[in-house]
Amino acid sequence: MPPPVDMAASVRRTLTGATSHAVPAGVRQVDEPARLSPPHVEFLGLPFCLLNLDETVQSIVARSQESFAYVVTPNAQHVVAVHEQREVLLDIYRNAWLSLCDSQIVRGLAALEGLSLPLVTGSDLVAALLAAENARPATSRPRRFLVVGPDVAIEQTLRARYPHTSIDVLPAPLRLVQRGDLRLEVASACVQRSWDVLLLCVGAPAQEMIAALIAERGCKSGVALCVGAAVDFITGRRTRAPRFLRQLGLEWAYRLVREPARLWRRYLVESPKIFRIFLKTHRRGAADRNASLLRGTDFL
């Protein structure tokens, strides 16, 4: 098997004028206007962004002053949910401005297809954005962060950790997945507030649905990030796995041991379905490549 192609590095070389590698056979590059969206490739039926963490932070900071856009962070469970609820979720993920790989499992499967996806987790992204904003000169116009989901007590913790950052918290009700009326209330409340970066921390798929509703309701500017429990991790309410476990792709096991009652179904029943999805798409891709060779045409 050929080594994974580092598509992100290829894109960076392209932007700096150097020669880039070709997209691996069987992997479709998503065609999107360069001004509107950084480069993505399609894998397992979803687009995945090719920017690394630093580039993602820079892109979000720049976009926060422009027209509204939202960011999704699909992991293995998200991919499964999209395949099982295509009519509800597929367009939401496809319409995201950025779709960031938040899973070592997804990244590992992509490597088997010869594709190197940058890993940009929601927790790392939020921490980097807040740290960058906190370090900005006091003379600069502050970017306003609105955190949706946690209780207001977390606001004091965030402000203590990032004293030079404008942070507000908007608590969200429970049962957002089941109740569309509550999702609409949260989306409306977000549209009525002033912010540059919106952190939607209410869990998937409710946070992605709310982001889409915000877009539908005509939000003028800012970037919404669907980042789940990211704020809980950076404030210490929940503990992330040690770095070596994260690098081995075992953060899920660490979290399962710590919260078995809440997470056993997610990690032992739902997320493993991604392997079946991978095998299905892999076989389909191989069949399409063989057919294109027989026709003498380019698969892409």
Steps between C-alpha positions, in 0.01 A plus 500: 500500500642844411572740786230757581513815292525807721233705327529784750870541425419483130251783536752711691758442227243601241426823686870583517557427132666158529387187324225303677425129504199367312186396686519123567298283264150446632501812718289785370610854565206717596452784253428819692579868435839568656378824660213327672662183625852367553582177313316180595500143376215253524536187712226265625247722327598817691736788423811531717714812520870488413618782726699432815416652839694824458360558152150427623533755780623762254212427262237525775646825635488652151151371426355620833464851357333382179170335406369228731643151469507192721756231575438131570744256659394150390627199693415132451162531672409802287583316178276212607218739593518673162476166318205393714318835479600617154185699432543700821876537540681458168428847362582658835850351495550567130398865538755563777774746414758277673469130575788401727611145577459449875578127515815289493279213384378696196856616436630143516237375257583786265866393509394157370360683198829684450372826645660698783237705684615763753361435848333813638299417811234732636678526834834595343331746266306684772805516727714640216238758401455627856874509563560694179229751585626537857848585371383774261608861570255692717473766228339251258124466474411198718331205337193402697451135590158361589495151656168318464415204722674505839363668812600857577747388769744400229514861384705600805742211441550598137546868579755416770696284257470748210476840675563702182224327301135603472302188599130458572306181572148412389366190682300261283210269595512121494331276238617710208533193278138400559337845490523717193322787675780523757765494228319786329489697827875459547572596138282811533671600824840468329391717207384770742831509690823674391801277442780427257566137593219276623590180685210255478562251782173305514606173337439346159282509304312780681787748469532443125123539457511826695788630287295431186199677655713804577602513134137463390392784728731742323785550745716769343852419616722293726607136517316230696702200616330170585740379768310281747674469837803710403436768762458235772844363412684832488348613832576172677141390554594189306846349463651426161699185444879527537670610179655159431157336506363766267789441260424127505135567416386375842336812643164330453610215731617744766168684491306173504678387817425833668135525391380147415130555571483800267736391224480120469242508222679774306835323497402131504184501286472812283855604408620152387247518216750726324702192402205362306455839331871504412488151347191590301646822360837333441341223292289752310809710427693196379211399273480851354874507438489162325207611287678818401809302399289271282342805334838665465380802696630686802325399823509858626 
